[in-house]
Amino acid sequence: MKVVNRHHRIVSRSAASVGALIDSLASSQDCLWPHYSWPKMRFDQPLGVNVRGGHGPIRYFVETYRPGKSISFRFSSPRGFRGFHRFEVTDDENNSCQLEHYLEMKTTGFALLTWPLIYRPLHDALIEDALATAQLNLQLHPDIHAWSLWVKCLRWILSAGKSSSQIIRSSI
């Protein structure tokens, strides 16, 4: 099954300030990833091309990295995820820009079931939290999308009842 998934925010800040959030990924000063509520993004080396890592059960490597502009990750697991996801900043009008997360992949095998039932709802909630975290760290009012009951149930089941509540917090 072909999957295309896109989330974005128009941000009333310069592309350079928003791009700095991408550059902070997986660092001790990460201002984009919502690590207060979700598994931390971790890499085996500092951010750069071919660095391997992931978050939770999702594994990938950095396929392309343009500092201050974009980063693209190629999936290596779970099995049946064949594709990529990326964060990208593009200039917009009036000293604003767009921060986008884009995922494109083909699912095969068991992933034909796990993507729509488990991974997609969790992915969508995580990415919306990341975009809200970005807004908060840019000193903007965050557009917070409350987790669905299904996301709360999945988190509770997968954490054996130890999941945290939705938290959007500034890293600055």
N, CA, C and O of each residue as an XYZ file, in Angstrom:
688
protein
N       0.841     -1.170      0.000
C       0.000      0.000      0.000
C       0.891      1.240      0.000
O       1.830      1.329      0.791
N       0.605      2.181     -0.870
C       1.354      3.437     -0.897
C       0.804      4.370      0.179
O      -0.408      4.540      0.316
N       1.718      4.969      0.939
C       1.360      5.881      2.020
C       2.027      7.225      1.766
O       3.237      7.294      1.551
N       1.239      8.286      1.791
C       1.744      9.648      1.759
C       1.092     10.358      2.932
O      -0.132     10.354      3.068
N       1.910     10.967      3.777
C       1.414     11.575      4.998
C       2.120     12.907      5.184
O       3.350     12.963      5.172
N       1.354     13.983      5.355
C       1.940     15.323      5.431
C       1.324     16.105      6.584
O       0.108     16.116      6.772
N       2.193     16.757      7.351
C       1.783     17.658      8.431
C       2.612     18.925      8.278
O       3.792     18.851      7.933
N       2.016     20.080      8.529
C       2.792     21.314      8.407
C       2.202     22.418      9.269
O       1.061     22.344      9.726
N       3.017     23.442      9.473
C       2.587     24.666     10.137
C       3.200     25.839      9.380
O       4.360     25.794      8.970
N       2.404     26.885      9.203
C       2.935     28.159      8.756
C       3.376     28.885     10.022
O       2.592     29.051     10.957
N       4.621     29.310     10.046
C       5.218     29.879     11.248
C       5.663     31.303     10.961
O       6.376     31.549      9.988
N       5.253     32.230     11.794
C       5.611     33.633     11.589
C       6.988     33.936     12.187
O       7.139     34.797     13.054
N       7.962     33.211     11.703
C       9.364     33.397     12.071
C      10.200     33.178     10.811
O       9.706     32.662      9.808
N      11.452     33.571     10.873
C      12.331     33.404      9.714
C      12.642     31.924      9.491
O      12.625     31.124     10.426
N      12.922     31.582      8.253
C      13.300     30.204      7.924
C      14.567     29.799      8.678
O      14.722     28.635      9.048
N      15.465     30.745      8.907
C      16.705     30.436      9.634
C      16.415     30.026     11.075
O      17.029     29.085     11.578
N      15.493     30.711     11.749
C      15.192     30.349     13.137
C      14.458     29.014     13.212
O      14.664     28.250     14.155
N      13.622     28.729     12.249
C      12.908     27.447     12.225
C      13.869     26.331     11.813
O      13.799     25.228     12.356
N      14.751     26.598     10.875
C      15.746     25.616     10.467
C      16.657     25.209     11.606
O      17.123     24.070     11.651
N      16.918     26.124     12.529
C      17.747     25.795     13.692
C      17.095     24.698     14.543
O      17.793     23.933     15.209
N      15.769     24.621     14.523
C      15.081     23.555     15.260
C      15.407     22.192     14.659
O      15.632     21.225     15.387
N      15.431     22.118     13.333
C      15.810     20.862     12.664
C      17.230     20.484     13.057
O      17.513     19.320     13.343
N      18.114     21.462     13.070
C      19.520     21.205     13.399
C      19.704     20.719     14.838
O      20.730     20.119     15.160
N      18.718     20.973     15.704
C      18.829     20.556     17.106
C      18.355     19.125     17.349
O      18.495     18.613     18.459
N      17.798     18.472     16.329
C      17.238     17.127     16.510
C      18.227     16.175     17.186
O      19.406     16.119     16.835
N      17.717     15.440     18.151
C      18.447     14.398     18.878
C      19.622     14.924     19.702
O      20.417     14.134     20.211
N      19.741     16.230     19.839
C      20.801     16.799     20.674
C      20.259     17.001     22.091
O      19.070     16.808     22.344
N      21.135     17.387     23.001
C      20.688     17.674     24.370
C      19.817     18.931     24.410
O      19.110     19.161     25.391
N      19.861     19.742     23.357
C      19.057     20.959     23.257
C      17.976     20.832     22.181
O      17.626     21.822     21.538
N      17.448     19.623     21.980
C      16.441     19.358     20.946
C      15.198     20.214     21.190
O      14.535     20.088     22.219
N      14.897     21.083     20.230
C      13.753     21.996     20.350
C      12.630     21.654     19.380
O      11.705     22.447     19.202
N      12.697     20.489     18.753
C      11.670     20.085     17.798
C      10.966     18.793     18.233
O       9.740     18.701     18.166
N      11.728     17.817     18.670
C      11.146     16.520     19.001
C      10.414     16.597     20.345
O      10.966     17.128     21.310
N       9.189     16.081     20.426
C       8.401     16.156     21.669
C       8.770     15.051     22.666
O       7.950     14.191     22.987
N      10.001     15.090     23.141
C      10.545     14.012     23.964
C       9.965     13.946     25.366
O      10.283     13.020     26.111
N       9.122     14.900     25.748
C       8.482     14.818     27.057
C       7.370     13.770     27.069
O       7.038     13.225     28.121
N       6.803     13.492     25.909
C       5.692     12.542     25.820
C       5.976     11.329     24.944
O       5.216     10.361     24.963
N       7.054     11.370     24.183
C       7.330     10.324     23.196
C       8.765      9.823     23.355
O       9.603     10.517     23.931
N       9.055      8.614     22.844
C      10.449      8.134     22.911
C      11.394      9.125     22.229
O      11.092      9.655     21.159
N      12.528      9.360     22.860
C      13.502     10.305     22.316
C      14.056      9.825     20.981
O      14.218      8.626     20.750
N      14.341     10.782     20.114
C      15.058     10.490     18.884
C      16.539     10.393     19.272
O      17.088     11.289     19.912
N      17.157      9.303     18.875
C      18.572      9.086     19.220
C      19.344      8.647     17.977
O      18.817      7.960     17.101
N      20.605      9.065     17.929
C      21.488      8.667     16.841
C      22.785      8.146     17.402
O      23.148      8.446     18.539
N      23.493      7.353     16.591
C      24.755      6.775     17.042
C      25.923      7.753     16.927
O      27.016      7.475     17.420
N      25.696      8.893     16.280
C      26.722      9.926     16.114
C      26.009     11.277     16.046
O      24.780     11.312     15.981
N      26.745     12.382     16.060
C      26.101     13.683     15.854
C      25.392     13.734     14.495
O      25.771     13.034     13.556
N      24.390     14.549     14.415
C      23.551     14.663     13.227
C      24.384     14.856     11.964
O      25.230     15.749     11.901
N      24.145     14.027     10.974
C      24.844     14.095      9.698
C      24.380     12.960      8.792
O      23.670     12.058      9.236
N      24.774     13.004      7.546
C      24.396     11.974      6.573
C      24.947     10.628      7.014
O      26.075     10.533      7.499
N      24.141      9.588      6.840
C      24.430      8.187      7.163
C      24.416      7.860      8.653
O      24.694      6.721      9.027
N      24.101      8.822      9.506
C      23.975      8.554     10.930
C      22.754      7.665     11.138
O      21.704      7.898     10.540
N      22.891      6.649     11.983
C      21.800      5.702     12.230
C      21.164      5.961     13.588
O      21.825      6.358     14.547
N      19.870      5.725     13.635
C      19.164      5.887     14.895
C      17.691      5.672     14.721
O      17.253      4.899     13.869
N      16.917      6.374     15.550
C      15.476      6.263     15.479
C      14.833      6.695     16.769
O      15.437      7.383     17.591
N      13.586      6.276     16.932
C      12.826      6.535     18.145
C      11.889      5.356     18.375
O      11.237      4.879     17.446
N      11.827      4.890     19.620
C      11.008      3.719     19.905
C      11.387      2.574     18.973
O      12.574      2.299     18.795
N      10.391      1.890     18.365
C      10.698      0.767     17.478
C      11.014      1.182     16.040
O      11.291      0.330     15.197
N      10.974      2.472     15.759
C      11.210      2.971     14.408
C      12.705      3.226     14.229
O      13.313      3.939     15.027
N      13.296      2.648     13.188
C      14.722      2.794     12.913
C      14.889      3.377     11.525
O      14.120      3.087     10.608
N      15.919      4.211     11.390
C      16.205      4.847     10.115
C      17.619      5.383     10.125
O      18.304      5.358     11.148
N      18.048      5.870      8.969
C      19.335      6.566      8.889
C      19.102      7.873      8.150
O      18.150      8.010      7.382
N      19.987      8.829      8.395
C      19.881     10.134      7.744
C      20.351      9.963      6.306
O      21.510      9.639      6.048
N      19.437     10.184      5.389
C      19.748     10.032      3.961
C      20.285     11.335      3.385
O      21.260     11.325      2.634
N      19.659     12.450      3.728
C      20.146     13.766      3.301
C      19.987     14.734      4.456
O      19.072     14.612      5.270
N      20.890     15.692      4.515
C      20.815     16.716      5.550
C      21.352     18.016      4.982
O      22.508     18.099      4.569
N      20.511     19.015      4.967
C      20.894     20.364      4.563
C      20.695     21.252      5.782
O      19.571     21.670      6.059
N      21.772     21.551      6.521
C      21.636     22.310      7.762
C      20.772     23.561      7.579
O      20.923     24.323      6.625
N      19.864     23.732      8.536
C      18.979     24.885      8.518
C      17.863     24.811      7.498
O      17.061     25.739      7.391
N      17.797     23.710      6.739
C      16.803     23.597      5.659
C      15.963     22.326      5.755
O      14.735     22.393      5.809
N      16.633     21.157      5.776
C      15.873     19.903      5.744
C      16.720     18.729      6.206
O      17.950     18.773      6.215
N      16.004     17.673      6.591
C      16.643     16.408      6.918
C      15.694     15.309      6.472
O      14.486     15.387      6.695
N      16.252     14.290      5.843
C      15.459     13.178      5.334
C      16.012     11.872      5.898
O      17.223     11.648      5.922
N      15.105     11.025      6.347
C      15.459      9.759      6.962
C      14.912      8.608      6.122
O      13.771      8.665      5.665
N      15.712      7.569      5.916
C      15.288      6.363      5.201
C      15.008      5.277      6.242
O      15.868      4.980      7.071
N      13.816      4.686      6.205
C      13.442      3.649      7.159
C      14.303      2.400      7.010
O      14.611      1.983      5.893
N      14.689      1.809      8.127
C      15.326      0.495      8.127
C      14.484     -0.509      8.916
O      14.675     -1.715      8.763
N      13.572     -0.049      9.742
C      12.583     -0.907     10.393
C      11.484     -0.020     10.952
O      11.711      1.170     11.174
N      10.319     -0.560     11.181
C       9.971     -1.971     11.213
C       9.906     -2.591      9.825
O       9.859     -1.894      8.811
N       9.904     -3.893      9.808
C       9.815     -4.639      8.559
C       8.543     -4.223      7.826
O       7.486     -4.069      8.437
N       8.656     -4.046      6.530
C       7.505     -3.673      5.715
C       7.335     -2.183      5.505
O       6.435     -1.762      4.778
N       8.197     -1.361      6.137
C       8.197      0.086      5.895
C       9.314      0.366      4.896
O      10.491      0.275      5.243
N       8.957      0.703      3.669
C       9.954      0.998      2.637
C       9.720      2.412      2.151
O       8.806      2.671      1.368
N      10.559      3.332      2.626
C      10.379      4.710      2.222
C      11.156      5.658      3.113
O      12.174      5.289      3.698
N      10.668      6.875      3.208
C      11.397      7.925      3.922
C      10.422      8.867      4.623
O       9.220      8.869      4.360
N      10.989      9.666      5.524
C      10.259     10.797      6.090
C      11.242     11.941      6.255
O      12.448     11.726      6.369
N      10.715     13.159      6.266
C      11.617     14.312      6.345
C      10.944     15.487      7.048
O       9.719     15.604      7.085
N      11.779     16.339      7.596
C      11.387     17.664      8.054
C      12.004     18.645      7.081
O      13.148     18.475      6.659
N      11.242     19.681      6.720
C      11.747     20.672      5.771
C      11.168     22.041      6.103
O      10.009     22.166      6.499
N      11.995     23.056      5.934
C      11.576     24.446      6.107
C      11.625     25.113      4.745
O      12.619     25.013      4.025
N      10.530     25.801      4.395
C      10.505     26.561      3.142
C      10.049     27.977      3.435
O       9.159     28.206      4.255
N      10.673     28.920      2.752
C      10.308     30.328      2.918
C       8.895     30.569      2.446
O       8.423     29.946      1.495
N       8.235     31.468      3.115
C       6.898     31.889      2.759
C       6.955     33.421      2.672
O       8.035     34.006      2.752
N       5.831     34.048      2.514
C       5.805     35.511      2.430
C       5.784     36.148      3.813
O       5.484     35.489      4.808
N       6.104     37.423      3.860
C       5.965     38.242      5.074
C       6.743     37.715      6.270
O       6.188     37.601      7.363
N       8.013     37.394      6.084
C       8.882     36.918      7.165
C       8.286     35.719      7.897
O       8.392     35.617      9.119
N       7.669     34.827      7.158
C       7.186     33.581      7.734
C       7.695     32.431      6.872
O       8.264     32.642      5.801
N       7.483     31.225      7.354
C       7.935     30.055      6.616
C       7.017     28.887      6.947
O       6.128     28.990      7.792
N       7.250     27.797      6.274
C       6.482     26.585      6.527
C       7.418     25.508      7.051
O       8.473     25.245      6.473
N       7.018     24.895      8.146
C       7.718     23.726      8.669
C       6.843     22.524      8.336
O       5.683     22.450      8.740
N       7.418     21.589      7.596
C       6.649     20.443      7.126
C       7.316     19.133      7.528
O       8.541     19.012      7.516
N       6.497     18.172      7.878
C       6.945     16.786      8.007
C       6.221     16.021      6.920
O       4.998     16.097      6.803
N       6.979     15.282      6.126
C       6.427     14.547      4.988
C       6.920     13.116      5.065
O       8.112     12.876      5.260
N       6.020     12.171      4.913
C       6.364     10.753      4.918
C       5.827     10.139      3.639
O       4.680     10.378      3.259
N       6.656      9.351      2.980
C       6.225      8.606      1.810
C       6.856      7.226      1.890
O       8.072      7.083      2.014
N       5.998      6.215      1.815
C       6.519      4.849      1.880
C       5.527      3.885      1.249
O       4.375      4.219      0.971
N       6.021      2.692      1.040
C       5.180      1.588      0.611
C       5.208      0.583      1.752
O       6.277      0.201      2.227
N       4.021      0.155      2.191
C       3.967     -0.858      3.234
C       3.714     -2.214      2.599
O       2.965     -2.335      1.630
N       4.351     -3.230      3.161
C       4.189     -4.603      2.681
C       4.040     -5.533      3.877
O       4.378     -5.174      5.005
N       3.530     -6.731      3.615
C       3.426     -7.741      4.661
C       2.563     -7.286      5.829
O       1.511     -6.673      5.643
N       3.027     -7.597      7.038
C       2.296     -7.276      8.260
C       2.082     -5.767      8.423
O       1.123     -5.346      9.071
N       2.963     -4.957      7.844
C       2.834     -3.496      7.927
C       1.567     -2.986      7.235
O       1.120     -1.870      7.499
N       0.991     -3.800      6.353
C      -0.287     -3.420      5.737
C      -1.371     -3.267      6.804
O      -2.313     -2.496      6.622
N      -1.245     -3.994      7.911
C      -2.177     -3.877      9.036
C      -1.671     -2.933     10.123
O      -2.429     -2.119     10.651
N      -0.379     -3.048     10.452
C       0.132     -2.273     11.581
C       0.212     -0.780     11.290
O       0.038      0.030     12.200
N       0.474     -0.394     10.028
C       0.524      1.043      9.726
C      -0.824      1.705     10.005
O      -0.858      2.641     10.802
N      -1.929      1.283      9.403
C      -3.182      2.008      9.631
C      -3.749      1.847     11.042
O      -4.402      2.758     11.551
N      -3.509      0.711     11.672
C      -4.119      0.465     12.976
C      -3.307      0.981     14.160
O      -3.871      1.420     15.162
N      -1.993      0.927     14.044
C      -1.136      1.279     15.181
C      -0.219      2.457     14.869
O      -0.276      3.494     15.531
N       0.627      2.285     13.854
C       1.662      3.292     13.607
C       1.108      4.637     13.132
O       1.563      5.681     13.600
N       0.151      4.637     12.228
C      -0.325      5.920     11.705
C      -0.942      6.799     12.795
O      -0.581      7.972     12.890
N      -1.856      6.283     13.621
C      -2.403      7.171     14.657
C      -1.327      7.697     15.609
O      -1.356      8.864     15.999
N      -0.377      6.833     15.980
C       0.705      7.281     16.862
C       1.608      8.278     16.145
O       1.996      9.295     16.720
N       1.941      7.984     14.885
C       2.771      8.891     14.087
C       2.113     10.269     13.979
O       2.759     11.290     14.216
N       0.834     10.290     13.621
C       0.147     11.569     13.445
C       0.142     12.382     14.744
O       0.366     13.592     14.720
N      -0.111     11.724     15.867
C      -0.106     12.420     17.156
C       1.291     12.935     17.497
O       1.441     14.069     17.954
N       2.313     12.106     17.276
C       3.692     12.515     17.564
C       4.096     13.719     16.716
O       4.662     14.679     17.238
N       3.815     13.680     15.428
C       4.229     14.776     14.545
C       3.473     16.063     14.883
O       4.064     17.143     14.863
N       2.196     15.968     15.187
C       1.456     17.167     15.602
C       2.050     17.735     16.890
O       2.136     18.953     17.047
N       2.462     16.860     17.815
C       3.131     17.325     19.029
C       4.480     17.970     18.712
O       4.863     18.953     19.346
N       5.201     17.420     17.734
C       6.482     18.016     17.332
C       6.272     19.417     16.768
O       7.029     20.333     17.092
N       5.274     19.591     15.944
C       5.007     20.915     15.365
C       4.566     21.901     16.440
O       4.939     23.073     16.392
N       3.780     21.443     17.408
C       3.391     22.309     18.527
C       4.607     22.653     19.386
O       4.734     23.781     19.863
N       5.503     21.680     19.584
C       6.743     21.931     20.327
C       7.584     22.977     19.606
O       8.157     23.860     20.245
N       7.661     22.884     18.286
C       8.393     23.879     17.505
C       7.797     25.266     17.718
O       8.533     26.224     17.959
N       6.489     25.384     17.633
C       5.830     26.673     17.828
C       6.153     27.229     19.217
O       6.485     28.406     19.357
N       6.054     26.387     20.226
C       6.323     26.837     21.589
C       7.772     27.303     21.739
O       8.029     28.324     22.377
N       8.714     26.566     21.160
C      10.123     26.939     21.254
C      10.470     28.167     20.413
O      11.532     28.764     20.588
N       9.579     28.538     19.505
C       9.743     29.779     18.739
C       8.961     30.922     19.378
O       8.804     31.992     18.791
N       8.476     30.673     20.592
C       7.712     31.652     21.377
C       6.424     32.069     20.674
O       6.038     33.238     20.673
N       5.774     31.072     20.078
C       4.472     31.256     19.446
C       3.443     30.441     20.214
O       3.790     29.503     20.932
N       2.192     30.801     20.061
C       1.124     30.020     20.678
C       1.027     28.677     19.953
O       0.786     28.655     18.746
N       1.209     27.555     20.659
C       1.198     26.256     19.975
C      -0.214     25.827     19.585
O      -1.166     26.004     20.345
N      -0.328     25.269     18.402
C      -1.576     24.685     17.916
C      -1.553     23.219     18.343
O      -1.011     22.367     17.637
N      -2.145     22.932     19.501
C      -2.090     21.595     20.083
C      -3.302     20.788     19.634
O      -4.444     21.215     19.800
N      -3.037     19.625     19.066
C      -4.085     18.692     18.660
C      -4.184     17.623     19.750
O      -3.254     16.838     19.935
N      -5.286     17.591     20.456
C      -5.458     16.612     21.540
C      -5.395     15.195     20.984
O      -5.888     14.922     19.889
N      -4.784     14.298     21.752
C      -4.697     12.909     21.349
C      -6.097     12.295     21.311
O      -6.943     12.578     22.159
N      -6.310     11.466     20.326
C      -7.585     10.742     20.233
C      -7.633      9.663     21.320
O      -6.607      9.295     21.892
N      -8.818      9.175     21.587
C      -8.982      8.083     22.543
C      -8.190      6.856     22.080
O      -7.623      6.141     22.906
N      -8.148      6.607     20.770
C      -7.406      5.474     20.230
C      -5.907      5.618     20.502
O      -5.251      4.645     20.874
N      -5.365      6.814     20.321
C      -3.941      7.055     20.608
C      -3.673      6.833     22.097
O      -2.679      6.205     22.460
N      -4.543      7.338     22.950
C      -4.366      7.132     24.401
C      -4.400      5.645     24.748
O      -3.605      5.178     25.564
N      -5.319      4.902     24.130
C      -5.401      3.453     24.377
C      -4.155      2.729     23.881
O      -3.605      1.882     24.585
N      -3.711      3.058     22.674
C      -2.498      2.425     22.137
C      -1.298      2.696     23.038
O      -0.530      1.783     23.341
N      -1.137      3.934     23.463
C      -0.010      4.285     24.335
C      -0.081      3.518     25.655
O       0.940      3.056     26.166
N      -1.280      3.385     26.199
C      -1.465      2.666     27.465
C      -1.113      1.198     27.283
O      -0.398      0.626     28.106
N      -1.610      0.578     26.206
C      -1.331     -0.834     25.933
C       0.162     -1.064     25.701
O       0.750     -1.968     26.294
N       0.770     -0.257     24.848
C       2.182     -0.447     24.487
C       3.137     -0.164     25.645
O       4.260     -0.667     25.666
N       2.689      0.642     26.604
C       3.546      0.965     27.752
C       3.202      0.130     28.980
O       3.725      0.381     30.066
N       2.335     -0.850     28.818
C       1.878     -1.682     29.943
C       1.297     -0.812     31.053
O       1.548     -1.044     32.236
N       0.519      0.188     30.657
C      -0.160      1.049     31.621
C       0.677      2.164     32.207
O       0.256      2.803     33.171
N       1.855      2.416     31.651
C       2.753      3.426     32.219
C       2.925      4.654     31.325
O       3.857      5.432     31.527
N       2.045      4.841     30.341
C       2.209      5.967     29.418
C       1.956      7.295     30.124
O       1.183      7.375     31.079
N       2.615      8.316     29.639
C       2.441      9.663     30.194
C       1.303     10.377     29.478
O       0.823      9.930     28.436
N       0.888     11.477     30.049
C      -0.116     12.330     29.421
C       0.540     13.168     28.336
O       1.765     13.250     28.255
N      -0.276     13.779     27.516
C       0.234     14.666     26.473
C       0.855     15.898     27.126
O       0.206     16.608     27.894
N       2.129     16.135     26.804
C       2.856     17.282     27.346
C       3.548     17.993     26.207
O       4.322     17.390     25.464
N       3.268     19.279     26.071
C       3.985     20.128     25.116
C       4.744     21.122     25.970
O       4.144     21.935     26.673
N       6.064     21.056     25.908
C       6.890     21.869     26.804
C       8.039     22.486     26.006
O       8.568     21.876     25.077
N       8.400     23.676     26.377
C       9.522     24.355     25.759
C      10.835     23.729     26.209
O      10.969     23.318     27.361
N      11.784     23.659     25.317
C      13.116     23.133     25.659
C      14.110     24.253     25.932
O      15.265     24.007     26.280
N      13.647     25.475     25.771
C      14.543     26.628     25.936
C      14.612     27.025     27.400
O      15.313     27.974     27.750
